[in-house]
Amino acid sequence: MITLYGDIISGNCYKTYLIANLLDIPVHWVNVDIMAGEAQTAKFQQKNPNAKIPLLELEDGRLLSESNAIINYLADGSALIPQDQFLKAKVLEWQFFEQYSHEPFIAVARFINKYQGLPAERKAEYESKQAGGHKALSIMDKQLQKSDYLVSDQLTTADISLYAYTHVAHEGGFDLTPYSGINAWIERIRSLPKYIGMSLKPEHQ
Ligand SMILES: N[C@@H](CCC(=O)N[C@@H](CS)C(=O)NCC(=O)O)C(=O)O
């Protein structure tokens, strides 16, 4: 069985166990408590020198980090990765967008607000994340007014990448009410068979 190292407070980790559950892939879950500094230990860094979760370990010991690389690996050969060359590149386009133009605003604002309790010394940084987060949400919403999912009318790993922090964006102070395309998309994903919420570990362990 494959092993996933992660923490359920992290949207990056949630991507990996949501996809495992949607695709019925059994995983052994190892909790790495980031608030207790467990990703920073020398022992964990032997597995991931970048000291970050999620981390996937295959049965033969091979290791894969970076949430979007992990979910694309797990979904390879499934309907969640398009066969068409252009659509496959569109999945990557949204995943790079997620890492550079969405997560650094929405996930960071959420962490400062929800897990650090919005301390005075990070308030300016938290506020500086709002414009960039709303820009990312507007771009997603524009696409989701046109198609059911981000790449086409079919669910892909791009949706899982962006769902993780978007559906909890309010925890970073982002009001999702104006984004009707995003709200309908969230409901579509929540209704998928085998969907699990963010605070739940995979069913199959
Ligand atoms: N680009 C990475 C980002 C991973 C990342 O930033 N993980 C955070 C948790 S969300 C982490 O492990 N932080 C280490 C720590 O806080 O000690 C990915 O997508 O997997």
PDBQT file of the ligand as one rigid body, heavy atoms in Angstrom, charges set to zero:
ROOT
HETATM    1  N1  LIG A 301       4.066  23.429  -3.232  1.00  0.00    +0.000 N 
HETATM    2  C1  LIG A 301       3.863  22.498  -2.155  1.00  0.00    +0.000 C 
HETATM    3  C2  LIG A 301       3.570  23.280  -0.891  1.00  0.00    +0.000 C 
HETATM    4  C3  LIG A 301       3.552  22.372   0.317  1.00  0.00    +0.000 C 
HETATM    5  C4  LIG A 301       3.454  23.167   1.600  1.00  0.00    +0.000 C 
HETATM    6  O1  LIG A 301       3.647  24.405   1.646  1.00  0.00    +0.000 OA
HETATM    7  N2  LIG A 301       3.131  22.444   2.663  1.00  0.00    +0.000 N 
HETATM    8  C5  LIG A 301       3.023  23.069   3.957  1.00  0.00    +0.000 C 
HETATM    9  C6  LIG A 301       1.705  22.701   4.592  1.00  0.00    +0.000 C 
HETATM   10  S1  LIG A 301       0.377  23.289   3.571  1.00  0.00    +0.000 SA
HETATM   11  C7  LIG A 301       4.129  22.520   4.847  1.00  0.00    +0.000 C 
HETATM   12  O2  LIG A 301       4.476  21.357   4.756  1.00  0.00    +0.000 OA
HETATM   13  N3  LIG A 301       4.735  23.345   5.690  1.00  0.00    +0.000 N 
HETATM   14  C8  LIG A 301       5.806  22.886   6.529  1.00  0.00    +0.000 C 
HETATM   15  C9  LIG A 301       5.764  23.484   7.869  1.00  0.00    +0.000 C 
HETATM   16  O3  LIG A 301       4.910  24.341   8.114  1.00  0.00    +0.000 OA
HETATM   17  O4  LIG A 301       6.601  23.130   8.689  1.00  0.00    +0.000 OA
HETATM   18  C10 LIG A 301       2.741  21.507  -2.489  1.00  0.00    +0.000 C 
HETATM   19  O5  LIG A 301       1.869  21.860  -3.280  1.00  0.00    +0.000 OA
HETATM   20  O6  LIG A 301       2.759  20.379  -1.982  1.00  0.00    +0.000 OA
ENDROOT
TORSDOF 0
